[in-house]
Amino acid sequence: MSGAPMAVLLSRFPLVTETFILREVIELERQGRPVRLVPILHERPEVVHREALPWMGRVLYAPLFSAAVAAASLRALRRRPGQVLRLFGRLAAASASSPGFFVKTLAIFPKSLWIAERLEAEGAEHLHAHFATHPATLALIVSSLTGIPWSVTVHAHDIFVSRVLLREKLAAARFVRSISRFNRDYLERLYPELEGRVRVIHVGIDPAVYRRLPPPPAGIPRILCVASLRPYKGHTVLLEACRLLSEQGVTFRCELVGDGPLRPELESRIDDLGLRDVVRLMGALPQNQVTRRLGRSSIFVLPSIVAPDGQMEGIPVALMEAMAAGRPVVTSDLSGIPELVQDGVSGFLTQPGDAEGIAAALKRLIDEPGLGRELGERGREKVEREFRLDVNVSDLLSEIESQTGPSDPEAEALLARAGLTGAGVRRIHRRMDSLVIEALAPGPQDVVVKVQRSRPGESRPPRERARHEYEVLHLLHRCFASDHGFSVPRPLGLLEDEAAVVMERCSGSGLDEVIRRERSASGPEWEALSVALRRAGRWLRLFQGHTRSEGDAGPEALLARASADLAACRRTMRLPRGLEARLERLGGRIGPAHLVGHHGDFWPGNLYVDEKCVQVIDFEGFREGLPCEDAAYFLVHLQPFFAWPGLRGRGEQAAAAFLEGWLEGDTLDQSALDLCLLAKALQVLARGPGSGRQRRAVMSILRRAGA
């Protein structure tokens, strides 16, 4: 199996109602296929499943529109204008019949260009879209521009309700995965050319999770329904069935877990029917609490119907979970449900909308608990036989594997030498002086293998650089042991012959990604970025405290390096006048200072942040230096992120947040900082700042610092 990364595209994340997608993604990685999760929208729900939390820092979020999205769009138009404009026109024309779909398609087009650029740079070898609506549109755009093959899973509303662009997208996908035979047959009747191209691979669950639940409790029977509060779930039919049971004198309790637009209507209906004492609306709950509710239930019911807009079920995962727990189920003879529930064998099926039929089935199960146990046991066997998550994901991977080539042989050989045979390759970074392999390894923590390469003008050969970085990581990992939330990757090994360091992969997102995403945001998002910048400053302060030397030194070494960089820059570019004098003047104002550890490349791209931790990578340039050196280097690299119209004030706020975390109330030595800003700006220019925008931002630092 190829261990190359794949991107899973979906509408929103995190979303409490799409647990089945998250489980599938987790299982994909467990089976060795690294995943990049790419939602169209960043959802901010009140309830987040705890399984989603580790993914929050790994998701590729793109704002609807931003400076980065605009830049990516301009680059795409410059490189391949005809292809981009033809694709845009084709999508616009095909979706024009639906104003809502048309507007959303046009809205996601620019961010699709940015996502295409990112996924191509990350080496994604396959795209898989969940739902044939906008996620499939995103996959179509990305694939058209990058050539990355793509596939799609069709579920329910994406084929039953809106079919704008559906034929075009299904024809373009390498393969179509349907979660039910019903959906496959429906699509093949609709589009005969799809016959033989739609593969049925059920969504699955891990039955072991539910096998551990206790048997139904004694006492008052408890009926459970887990479903979003939307018309096609049929909650009004269930409430009518509960009224019928109450009128017959049946004692029971019913809990409705889920939330949605119908909640106010259902609350009123419960009151109108006099069911307040027996029916409770529980709202949306995290998955672990849903599982506990299932363990306390006697019967599971899902009264699905066909909604007025045509929406209906696929094969509800909630039914699989209830059956895996050994609960008898009552549900509708609709869509793909009969592929899971066989009437009278593994549950009871009723006609959609038949409240009397549901009431009769519930009463029979309440009156005959032995029958419920028999149906529950056969339901459990059905799920374990045909709806196992690991088996179904393996089938999906086999289909994906047929669309992608082998993984990078060089990377796989290096992983094997590091003792990581069979590990998936999440991402490969090929740099001028190093090769960095992010590997999906067995165990709780992913692994990075960093291989040093020879480079022009190198001060030390690759093996020495690798050993130096390994020793620095060992030292700092011990130093940071008591600083909870601030650390470096744990070193796992040194491969001297390959000049490679093996270390744990950092958690969270690169701070550069966070800045790009939130630099123009407001409210909680901007405050979260400010907190991340303050914590970055705090990491630097702790680092310098752990590495402080006993002796003091002046700025002579810094001035010598700055003078050499200035001379190199003057040979290739025009610089502001008077820089030599300014360096000399600032150097004369600074007396001896204590030396501290100097990271050497302390910029946002080498910092990883999440809600709990800040970690820093790339210590091959570690040496002793002045306290302001790393802070100035960070600020020089921070400015280009805000070198867009209207963002300069934000850049000043971002710099202030970082300095606040670094200083922790100490007084800033402005002369020392200005000297280091000049020196580090010259260092960046001498090495090549990259884009014209970055060069202009660094030049502005030269004009201002110490002037």
C-alpha positions in Angstrom: 0.0 0.0 0.0 1.2 3.5 -0.8 1.9 5.6 2.3 1.5 8.9 0.3 -0.8 11.5 1.8 -4.3 12.0 0.6 -6.7 14.9 1.2 -10.2 14.3 2.5 -12.5 17.2 1.4 -15.7 18.0 3.2 -18.1 20.8 3.8 -17.5 21.8 7.4 -15.3 20.7 10.3 -15.8 20.0 13.1 -19.4 18.9 12.7 -21.2 17.0 15.4 -23.5 15.2 12.9 -20.6 13.8 10.7 -18.9 11.6 13.2 -18.8 8.8 10.7 -16.5 10.8 8.4 -14.1 11.6 11.3 -14.0 7.9 12.3 -13.2 7.0 8.7 -10.4 9.5 8.6 -8.9 8.2 11.8 -9.1 4.6 10.5 -7.5 5.6 7.3 -4.5 6.8 9.2 -4.5 3.8 11.5 -4.2 1.7 8.3 -1.2 3.7 7.2 -2.6 6.3 4.8 -1.8 9.9 6.0 -4.7 12.3 5.7 -4.9 16.0 5.2 -8.4 17.2 6.2 -9.7 20.0 4.0 -13.1 21.5 5.0 -14.7 24.3 2.9 -15.9 26.1 6.1 -14.5 26.3 9.6 -17.4 25.3 11.8 -17.5 26.6 15.4 -20.1 24.5 17.1 -21.0 24.5 20.8 -20.5 20.8 21.0 -17.2 19.2 19.6 -16.6 15.5 19.8 -13.4 14.8 21.7 -12.1 12.7 18.8 -12.1 15.8 16.7 -9.9 17.8 19.1 -6.5 16.3 18.0 -7.4 17.2 14.4 -8.1 20.9 15.0 -4.5 21.9 14.5 -4.0 19.7 11.4 -6.9 20.9 9.3 -6.2 23.0 6.2 -8.6 25.9 6.7 -8.9 28.5 4.0 -10.8 31.8 4.6 -13.5 32.5 2.0 -11.3 35.4 0.8 -8.1 36.8 2.1 -4.8 38.3 0.9 -3.3 34.8 0.6 -6.3 33.6 -1.4 -6.1 36.7 -3.7 -2.3 36.1 -4.2 -2.9 32.4 -5.0 -5.6 33.4 -7.5 -3.3 35.8 -9.3 -0.5 33.3 -9.4 -2.9 30.7 -11.0 -4.1 33.2 -13.5 -0.5 34.2 -14.4 0.7 30.6 -14.8 -2.3 29.1 -16.7 -4.9 31.8 -17.5 -6.7 29.9 -20.2 -7.2 26.8 -18.1 -8.4 28.8 -15.0 -10.8 30.9 -17.0 -12.2 28.0 -19.0 -12.8 26.0 -15.7 -14.5 29.0 -14.1 -16.8 29.5 -17.1 -17.7 25.9 -17.3 -18.6 25.7 -13.6 -20.5 29.0 -13.8 -22.5 27.9 -16.8 -23.3 24.5 -15.5 -24.6 25.8 -12.1 -26.5 28.8 -13.5 -29.8 27.0 -13.3 -29.6 27.1 -9.4 -29.0 30.6 -8.1 -28.0 29.3 -4.6 -25.6 26.7 -6.0 -24.3 29.2 -8.5 -23.4 31.8 -5.9 -21.7 29.2 -3.6 -19.7 27.7 -6.5 -18.4 31.1 -7.4 -17.6 31.9 -3.8 -15.5 28.8 -3.3 -13.6 29.1 -6.6 -10.9 31.5 -5.3 -10.2 29.5 -2.2 -10.1 26.4 -4.3 -7.1 27.9 -6.2 -5.3 28.5 -2.9 -6.1 24.9 -1.7 -4.9 23.5 -5.0 -1.6 25.3 -4.6 -1.2 24.1 -1.0 -2.1 20.4 -1.7 0.2 20.3 -4.7 3.1 21.7 -2.6 2.4 19.2 0.1 2.5 16.3 -2.3 -1.1 15.0 -1.9 -1.5 12.0 -4.2 -5.3 11.6 -4.0 -8.4 13.7 -3.2 -11.5 12.1 -1.7 -14.6 14.2 -1.3 -17.4 13.3 1.1 -20.7 14.4 -0.5 -21.2 15.2 -4.2 -22.2 18.8 -3.6 -19.6 21.5 -2.9 -16.8 19.2 -1.6 -16.9 17.4 -5.0 -16.8 20.8 -6.7 -13.7 21.7 -4.7 -12.2 18.3 -5.7 -13.0 18.9 -9.3 -11.3 22.3 -9.3 -8.2 21.1 -7.5 -7.8 18.1 -9.7 -8.3 20.0 -12.9 -5.5 22.4 -11.9 -3.1 19.9 -10.4 -3.8 16.6 -12.0 -4.2 14.9 -8.6 -6.8 12.1 -9.1 -10.0 12.3 -7.1 -13.0 10.3 -6.0 -16.2 10.9 -4.1 -18.5 9.3 -1.6 -22.2 9.9 -2.2 -24.4 9.8 0.8 -28.0 11.1 0.6 -29.0 14.8 0.1 -26.1 15.2 -2.3 -27.9 13.0 -4.8 -31.6 13.2 -3.7 -32.1 16.9 -3.3 -29.8 18.9 -5.5 -28.3 17.5 -8.6 -26.7 20.6 -10.0 -23.4 19.7 -11.7 -23.8 16.1 -10.4 -23.5 14.3 -13.8 -20.4 16.3 -14.6 -18.7 15.6 -11.3 -19.5 11.9 -11.2 -18.2 11.6 -14.8 -14.9 13.4 -13.8 -14.2 11.4 -10.7 -11.9 8.4 -11.0 -14.4 6.3 -9.0 -17.7 6.9 -7.2 -18.2 5.2 -3.8 -21.8 4.8 -2.7 -22.7 4.0 0.9 -25.7 1.8 -0.1 -26.9 -0.4 -3.0 -30.0 1.8 -3.1 -27.9 4.9 -3.9 -25.9 3.0 -6.5 -29.1 1.7 -8.3 -30.6 5.2 -8.1 -27.6 6.8 -9.7 -27.3 4.2 -12.4 -31.0 4.6 -13.3 -30.4 8.4 -13.4 -27.2 8.3 -15.4 -26.9 4.9 -17.3 -23.3 5.8 -18.3 -22.3 5.2 -14.6 -23.2 1.5 -14.7 -20.2 -0.4 -13.3 -18.4 2.7 -12.1 -20.2 3.0 -8.7 -18.7 0.9 -6.0 -20.8 0.1 -2.9 -18.7 0.5 0.3 -20.7 0.9 3.4 -19.9 3.4 6.1 -18.9 1.4 9.2 -18.3 1.5 12.9 -16.1 -0.2 15.4 -18.4 -2.8 17.0 -16.0 -3.4 19.9 -16.9 0.0 21.3 -20.5 -1.0 21.6 -20.0 -4.6 22.5 -18.7 -3.4 25.9 -22.0 -1.7 26.8 -24.2 -3.3 29.5 -27.5 -5.0 28.6 -30.7 -3.0 28.6 -31.4 -1.9 32.2 -34.4 -3.2 34.2 -37.2 -0.9 35.2 -39.1 1.6 33.0 -38.3 1.0 29.3 -36.2 3.8 27.8 -36.6 4.6 24.1 -33.8 6.5 22.4 -33.7 8.4 19.2 -30.4 10.0 18.0 -30.8 12.2 15.0 -30.5 15.8 13.9 -33.8 17.7 14.3 -34.6 17.9 10.6 -37.8 17.1 8.7 -36.5 13.8 7.0 -35.7 12.3 10.4 -39.4 12.0 11.2 -39.5 13.2 14.8 -43.1 14.3 14.5 -44.1 10.8 13.6 -42.3 9.5 16.7 -44.1 12.0 18.9 -47.4 10.8 17.5 -46.4 7.2 18.3 -45.5 8.2 21.8 -49.0 9.8 22.2 -50.6 6.5 21.1 -48.5 4.5 23.6 -49.4 6.9 26.4 -53.1 6.6 25.6 -52.8 2.8 25.8 -51.4 3.1 29.3 -47.8 2.0 28.4 -45.1 3.2 30.8 -41.9 4.4 29.1 -39.5 7.3 28.7 -38.2 8.6 25.4 -35.1 10.7 24.8 -34.4 12.6 21.6 -30.7 13.4 21.2 -29.8 15.9 18.6 -30.3 19.5 17.6 -31.5 21.4 14.5 -34.0 23.8 13.0 -37.1 21.9 14.1 -36.4 22.1 17.9 -38.9 25.0 18.6 -41.6 23.2 16.7 -40.9 19.9 18.4 -40.9 21.5 21.9 -44.4 23.0 21.1 -45.6 19.7 19.7 -44.5 17.8 22.9 -46.5 20.3 25.0 -49.6 20.1 22.7 -49.6 16.3 22.9 -49.1 16.3 26.7 -45.8 14.4 26.5 -43.7 16.6 28.7 -43.4 14.0 31.4 -42.3 11.2 29.1 -40.4 12.8 26.2 -37.2 14.9 26.6 -35.2 16.8 24.1 -31.6 16.4 25.1 -29.9 18.6 22.4 -26.6 17.8 20.7 -24.2 15.7 22.8 -20.6 14.6 22.3 -20.2 11.1 21.0 -19.0 9.7 24.4 -22.2 10.9 26.0 -24.3 9.6 23.2 -22.7 6.2 23.8 -23.5 6.3 27.5 -27.2 7.2 26.7 -27.3 4.2 24.4 -26.0 2.0 27.2 -28.9 3.1 29.4 -31.5 2.6 26.6 -33.9 -0.4 26.0 -35.0 0.3 22.4 -33.7 2.5 19.6 -36.1 4.1 17.2 -35.5 6.1 14.0 -38.7 7.1 12.2 -37.3 8.4 9.0 -39.4 9.8 6.2 -38.9 11.5 2.8 -38.9 15.2 3.3 -40.9 17.6 1.0 -37.6 18.6 -0.7 -36.8 14.9 -1.5 -34.2 14.5 1.3 -34.1 11.1 2.9 -31.6 8.8 4.7 -28.6 6.9 3.3 -27.9 4.2 5.9 -28.0 5.9 9.3 -24.9 5.3 11.4 -26.9 5.7 14.6 -28.8 2.5 13.7 -25.5 0.7 13.3 -24.4 1.8 16.7 -27.6 0.8 18.4 -27.5 -2.7 16.7 -23.8 -3.1 17.6 -24.9 -2.4 21.2 -27.5 -5.3 21.0 -30.5 -3.0 21.1 -33.6 -3.8 19.2 -34.4 -1.1 16.6 -37.5 0.2 15.1 -37.1 2.2 11.9 -38.5 2.9 8.4 -38.5 0.7 5.3 -36.8 3.4 3.3 -33.7 4.1 1.1 -30.7 1.9 2.2 -32.1 1.1 5.6 -33.3 -2.4 4.6 -29.7 -3.3 3.7 -28.9 -3.0 7.4 -32.2 -3.9 9.1 -34.1 -7.0 8.1 -37.7 -6.8 9.3 -38.5 -9.3 12.0 -34.9 -10.6 12.0 -32.6 -7.8 13.1 -35.2 -5.2 13.9 -38.6 -3.9 12.9 -39.3 -1.9 9.7 -42.4 0.2 9.4 -43.7 2.3 6.5 -42.4 5.9 6.5 -44.8 8.1 8.4 -46.7 5.2 10.0 -47.1 6.4 13.6 -49.4 3.5 14.4 -46.9 1.0 13.1 -44.1 2.4 15.2 -46.3 2.4 18.3 -47.3 -1.2 17.7 -43.6 -2.3 17.2 -42.5 -0.4 20.3 -45.3 -1.9 22.4 -44.4 -5.4 21.3 -40.8 -4.9 22.3 -41.8 -3.4 25.6 -44.2 -6.3 26.3 -41.7 -9.0 25.0 -38.2 -8.2 26.3 -37.0 -11.6 25.2 -37.9 -10.8 21.6 -35.9 -7.6 21.9 -32.8 -9.5 23.1 -33.1 -11.9 20.1 -33.5 -9.1 17.6 -30.6 -7.1 19.3 -28.3 -10.1 19.1 -29.0 -10.7 15.4 -28.6 -7.0 14.7 -25.2 -7.1 16.4 -24.1 -10.0 14.2 -25.3 -8.1 11.1 -23.2 -5.1 11.9 -20.1 -7.1 12.8 -20.4 -9.0 9.6 -21.1 -6.2 7.1 -20.6 -2.8 8.7 -17.1 -3.0 10.3 -15.2 0.2 10.0 -11.8 -1.4 9.5 -13.0 -3.7 6.8 -14.9 -1.0 4.8 -12.0 1.4 5.1 -9.6 -1.3 3.8 -11.9 -1.7 0.8 -11.9 2.1 0.2 -8.1 2.2 0.4 -7.9 -0.6 -2.1 -9.9 1.6 -4.5 -7.8 4.6 -3.8 -4.6 2.6 -4.2 -5.6 1.7 -7.7 -5.7 5.4 -8.5 -2.3 6.4 -7.1 1.3 5.3 -7.8 3.8 4.0 -5.3 5.1 6.3 -2.5 8.5 8.0 -2.7 11.2 5.2 -2.7 13.9 7.4 -1.2 11.7 8.4 1.7 10.5 4.8 2.3 14.2 3.6 2.3 15.1 6.2 4.9 12.1 5.3 7.1 13.1 1.7 6.9 16.7 2.5 8.1 15.1 4.5 10.9 13.2 1.3 12.0 9.9 2.7 10.6 9.2 0.0 8.0 5.6 0.3 6.7 5.1 3.8 8.0 3.1 6.1 5.8 4.6 9.2 4.4 2.5 12.1 5.5 4.5 14.9 3.7 7.9 15.4 2.2 9.7 18.8 2.4 12.6 19.0 -0.1 14.9 22.0 0.8 18.2 23.2 -0.5 20.0 21.9 2.6 17.8 19.1 3.9 15.1 16.5 3.3 12.3 16.4 5.9 10.0 13.4 5.9 6.8 13.5 8.1 5.9 9.9 8.8 2.7 8.3 10.0 4.2 5.8 12.5 2.6 3.2 14.7 2.1 4.5 18.2 0.7 7.6 19.8 3.0 10.1 18.1 4.0 10.7 14.5 7.6 10.9 13.6 9.8 13.2 11.5 13.1 12.2 9.9 15.3 15.2 9.0 18.2 14.5 6.6 20.9 17.1 6.3 22.2 17.7 2.7 25.4 19.3 1.4 25.0 23.0 0.4 27.2 25.7 -1.1 29.3 27.6 1.4 28.3 25.3 4.3 30.2 25.9 7.5 30.0 22.2 8.6 29.3 19.0 6.7 25.9 17.3 6.9 26.9 14.7 9.5 28.2 17.4 11.9 25.0 19.5 11.4 22.9 16.5 12.2 24.8 15.5 15.3 24.8 19.1 16.5 21.0 19.4 16.1 20.5 16.0 17.8 22.6 17.1 20.8 20.8 20.5 21.1 17.4 18.8 21.0 18.5 16.4 23.8 19.7 19.3 25.9 16.6 21.4 25.4 14.2 18.5 25.8 15.6 18.0 29.3 15.6 21.8 30.0 11.9 22.3 29.0 10.7 19.2 31.0 9.2 21.3 33.7 7.8 24.0 31.5 4.4 22.6 30.7 3.1 23.8 27.3 6.5 24.8 26.0 9.0 22.4 24.5 10.9 21.0 21.5 10.4 17.8 19.6 11.6 14.7 21.6 14.7 13.3 19.8 14.3 9.6 19.0 17.6 8.7 17.3 20.5 9.8 15.2 21.4 8.0 11.9 25.0 9.2 11.5 25.6 7.5 8.1 22.6 9.2 6.7 23.2 12.5 8.5 19.6 12.2 9.8 17.8 13.0 13.1 14.7 11.1 14.0 12.3 13.1 16.3 8.7 13.2 17.3 6.5 15.3 15.0 5.2 18.6 16.6 1.5 18.9 17.3 -0.6 21.8 16.3 -0.2 24.1 13.3 2.7 26.2 12.0 2.4 29.7 13.4 2.9 31.0 9.9 -0.3 29.2 8.8 -2.2 30.6 11.8 -1.0 34.1 11.0 -2.0 33.8 7.3 -5.4 32.5 8.4 -6.2 35.0 11.1 -4.3 38.1 10.3 -7.3 39.9 9.0 -9.8 38.4 11.4 -11.6 40.1 14.3 -13.0 39.1 17.6 -12.1 35.7 19.0 -10.0 34.7 16.0 -7.7 37.7 16.3 -7.5 37.3 20.1 -6.5 33.7 19.6 -3.7 34.8 17.2 -2.5 37.4 19.8 -2.4 34.7 22.5 -0.3 32.5 20.2 2.1 35.3 19.5 2.5 36.1 23.2 3.1 32.4 23.9 5.8 32.4 21.1 7.5 35.2 23.0 7.1 33.3 26.2 8.8 30.3 24.6 11.8 32.4 23.6 12.1 33.8 27.1 12.1 30.3 28.7 14.6 29.1 26.0 17.0 32.0 26.8 16.6 31.4 30.5 17.6 27.7 30.1 20.6 28.5 27.9 22.0 31.7 29.6 25.8 31.8 29.9 27.7 33.1 32.9 29.9 35.5 30.9 29.0 38.7 29.2 29.9 39.9 25.7 29.5 43.0 23.5 28.0 43.4 20.1 31.3 43.0 18.2 30.6 39.6 16.7 27.1 40.7 15.7 28.5 43.9 14.1 31.1 41.9 12.2 28.4 39.6 10.7 26.2 42.5 9.9 29.0 44.3 8.1 29.8 41.3 6.0 26.1 40.9 5.1 25.9 44.6 4.2 28.9 44.3 1.9 27.3 41.3 0.2 24.0 43.1 -0.3 25.6 46.3 -1.7 27.1 44.1 -4.5 23.6 43.1 -5.8 21.1 45.8 -4.7 20.6 49.4 -3.7 20.3 50.0 0.0 19.4 53.1 2.1 22.4 55.3 2.8 24.1 55.6 6.1 23.6 52.0 7.3 27.2 51.6 8.2 27.1 54.7 10.4 23.8 53.6 11.9 25.2 50.2 12.8 28.3 51.8 14.4 26.2 54.3 16.3 23.8 51.7 17.7 26.7 49.4 18.6 28.4 52.1 20.6 25.2 52.5 22.7 25.2 48.9 23.8 27.4 47.7 26.6 28.3 44.1 27.5 25.3 41.8 27.9 24.9 38.2 29.0 25.0 35.6 26.3 22.0 33.2 25.7 21.2 30.4 23.4 20.5 31.7 19.9 18.2 29.6 17.8 19.5 30.9 14.5 16.2 30.6 12.5 13.5 31.7 14.9 10.7 32.6 12.5 6.9 31.7 12.6 7.4 28.8 10.2 9.5 27.0 12.8 7.0 27.4 15.6 4.1 25.0 16.1 1.2 26.1 18.3 -2.1 24.7 19.5 -4.3 25.4 22.5 -1.9 23.6 24.9 1.6 23.7 23.6 4.3 25.7 21.7 7.0 23.7 20.1 10.0 24.9 18.1 12.0 23.0 15.5 15.2 23.5 13.4 18.2 23.9 15.8 21.0 23.2 13.4 22.1 26.8 13.6 22.1 26.9 17.4 24.9 29.0 19.0 25.4 31.6 21.7 24.2 35.2 21.0 22.7 38.4 22.4 19.2 38.3 23.9 17.7 40.5 21.2 18.9 38.5 18.2 16.2 35.9 18.1 13.5 38.4 19.0 14.6 40.7 16.1 14.9 37.8 13.6 11.3 36.9 14.5 10.1 40.4 14.0 11.9 40.8 10.7 10.0 37.7 9.5 6.7 38.7 11.0 6.4 42.0 9.1 6.0 40.5 5.6 2.8 38.7 6.8 1.2 42.1 7.3 2.7 43.9 4.2 -0.8 44.1 2.6 -3.0 47.2 2.3 -4.8 47.9 5.6 -2.8 45.4 7.7 0.1 47.5 8.9 -1.7 48.4 12.1 -2.3 44.7 12.7 1.4 44.0 12.1 2.2 46.5 14.9 -0.3 44.8 17.2 1.2 41.4 16.4 4.7 42.6 17.1 3.6 44.1 20.4 1.9 40.8 21.4 5.1 38.9 20.8 7.3 41.4 22.6 4.9 41.3 25.6 5.3 37.6 25.9 9.1 37.8 25.6 9.7 40.7 28.0 7.2 39.6 30.7 7.2 43.1 32.1 10.9 43.9 31.7 11.9 47.1 30.1 12.8 46.9 26.4 16.3 47.9 25.4 15.3 49.7 22.2 18.8 50.4 21.0 19.8 46.7 21.3 16.6 45.7 19.5 17.2 48.3 16.7 20.8 47.1 16.2 19.6 43.5 16.0 16.7 44.4 13.6 19.2 46.1 11.3 21.6 43.1 11.5 18.9 40.5 11.0 17.3 42.4 8.1 20.7 42.5 6.4 21.1 38.8 7.1 17.7 38.0 5.5 18.5 40.2 2.4 21.9 38.6 2.0 20.4 35.1 2.0 17.6 36.2 -0.4 14.2 37.2 1.1 12.0 35.4 -1.5 9.1 37.4 -3.0 9.2 41.0 -3.9 6.7 41.7 -1.2 9.0 40.2 1.4 12.0 42.2 0.0 10.0 45.4 0.3 8.9 44.6 3.9 12.6 43.9 4.9 13.7 47.1 3.2 11.2 49.1 5.2 12.8 47.7 8.4 16.2 48.9 7.2 14.8 52.4 6.6 13.2 52.6 10.1 15.3 50.7 12.6 17.5 53.1 14.5 16.9 56.0 12.1 
